[in-house]
Amino acid sequence: MKIVISIILWLVLSFLIYYFIFSNFDEQFANILVSVLVAISSLLFGTYLGKLFKEK
């Protein structure tokens, strides 16, 4: 259950951040920023999920 909630929270937060970035910056800069953020957040989220699975 903890894993499902964390995935949903991550998706919602990601969507809000991307929406904020695209509404405030020009498109080319926003694309670069989003791809960097996707890489970082995926890495962090993957690490977090790995820890959750290890606990089980």
ZADO-1210 file (C-alpha; in nm, 4 decimals, padded with zeros to 6 digits):
<atoms>
<atom x="00.0000" y="00.0000" z="00.0000" code="MET" pos="1"/>
<atom x="00.2849" y="00.2348" z="00.0896" code="LYS" pos="2"/>
<atom x="00.4355" y="00.1804" z="-00.2564" code="ILE" pos="3"/>
<atom x="00.1118" y="00.2632" z="-00.4410" code="VAL" pos="4"/>
<atom x="00.0631" y="00.5838" z="-00.2419" code="ILE" pos="5"/>
<atom x="00.4210" y="00.6950" z="-00.3039" code="SER" pos="6"/>
<atom x="00.3872" y="00.6315" z="-00.6805" code="ILE" pos="7"/>
<atom x="00.0658" y="00.8372" z="-00.6963" code="ILE" pos="8"/>
<atom x="00.2196" y="01.1203" z="-00.4923" code="LEU" pos="9"/>
<atom x="00.5282" y="01.1197" z="-00.7167" code="TRP" pos="10"/>
<atom x="00.3148" y="01.1417" z="-01.0327" code="LEU" pos="11"/>
<atom x="00.1022" y="01.4268" z="-00.8963" code="VAL" pos="12"/>
<atom x="00.4057" y="01.6226" z="-00.7778" code="LEU" pos="13"/>
<atom x="00.5830" y="01.5662" z="-01.1097" code="SER" pos="14"/>
<atom x="00.2820" y="01.6896" z="-01.3050" code="PHE" pos="15"/>
<atom x="00.2532" y="02.0051" z="-01.0915" code="LEU" pos="16"/>
<atom x="00.6247" y="02.0829" z="-01.1259" code="ILE" pos="17"/>
<atom x="00.6232" y="02.0315" z="-01.5043" code="TYR" pos="18"/>
<atom x="00.3119" y="02.2459" z="-01.5399" code="TYR" pos="19"/>
<atom x="00.4759" y="02.5226" z="-01.3349" code="PHE" pos="20"/>
<atom x="00.7963" y="02.5059" z="-01.5430" code="ILE" pos="21"/>
<atom x="00.6193" y="02.5093" z="-01.8805" code="PHE" pos="22"/>
<atom x="00.3959" y="02.8009" z="-01.7835" code="SER" pos="23"/>
<atom x="00.6872" y="03.0152" z="-01.6597" code="ASN" pos="24"/>
<atom x="00.9774" y="02.9511" z="-01.8994" code="PHE" pos="25"/>
<atom x="01.0218" y="02.9491" z="-02.2771" code="ASP" pos="26"/>
<atom x="00.9780" y="02.6099" z="-02.4421" code="GLU" pos="27"/>
<atom x="01.3402" y="02.5249" z="-02.5223" code="GLN" pos="28"/>
<atom x="01.4643" y="02.6029" z="-02.1706" code="PHE" pos="29"/>
<atom x="01.1655" y="02.4213" z="-02.0191" code="ALA" pos="30"/>
<atom x="01.2438" y="02.1066" z="-02.2193" code="ASN" pos="31"/>
<atom x="01.6023" y="02.1013" z="-02.0914" code="ILE" pos="32"/>
<atom x="01.4907" y="02.1691" z="-01.7339" code="LEU" pos="33"/>
<atom x="01.2240" y="01.8980" z="-01.7452" code="VAL" pos="34"/>
<atom x="01.4606" y="01.6352" z="-01.8854" code="SER" pos="35"/>
<atom x="01.7128" y="01.7095" z="-01.6102" code="VAL" pos="36"/>
<atom x="01.4379" y="01.6942" z="-01.3471" code="LEU" pos="37"/>
<atom x="01.3037" y="01.3671" z="-01.4884" code="VAL" pos="38"/>
<atom x="01.6498" y="01.2113" z="-01.4667" code="ALA" pos="39"/>
<atom x="01.7062" y="01.3287" z="-01.1080" code="ILE" pos="40"/>
<atom x="01.3590" y="01.2426" z="-00.9806" code="SER" pos="41"/>
<atom x="01.3624" y="00.8993" z="-01.1458" code="SER" pos="42"/>
<atom x="01.6951" y="00.8242" z="-00.9809" code="LEU" pos="43"/>
<atom x="01.5730" y="00.9368" z="-00.6386" code="LEU" pos="44"/>
<atom x="01.2389" y="00.7610" z="-00.6755" code="PHE" pos="45"/>
<atom x="01.4064" y="00.4417" z="-00.7915" code="GLY" pos="46"/>
<atom x="01.6323" y="00.4472" z="-00.4876" code="THR" pos="47"/>
<atom x="01.3318" y="00.5071" z="-00.2612" code="TYR" pos="48"/>
<atom x="01.1328" y="00.2220" z="-00.4181" code="LEU" pos="49"/>
<atom x="01.4354" y="-00.0059" z="-00.3838" code="GLY" pos="50"/>
<atom x="01.4462" y="00.0676" z="-00.0113" code="LYS" pos="51"/>
<atom x="01.0730" y="00.0009" z="00.0203" code="LEU" pos="52"/>
<atom x="01.1066" y="-00.3357" z="-00.1535" code="PHE" pos="53"/>
<atom x="01.4026" y="-00.4299" z="00.0648" code="LYS" pos="54"/>
<atom x="01.1947" y="-00.3672" z="00.3783" code="GLU" pos="55"/>
<atom x="00.9375" y="-00.6277" z="00.2727" code="LYS" pos="56"/>
</atoms>
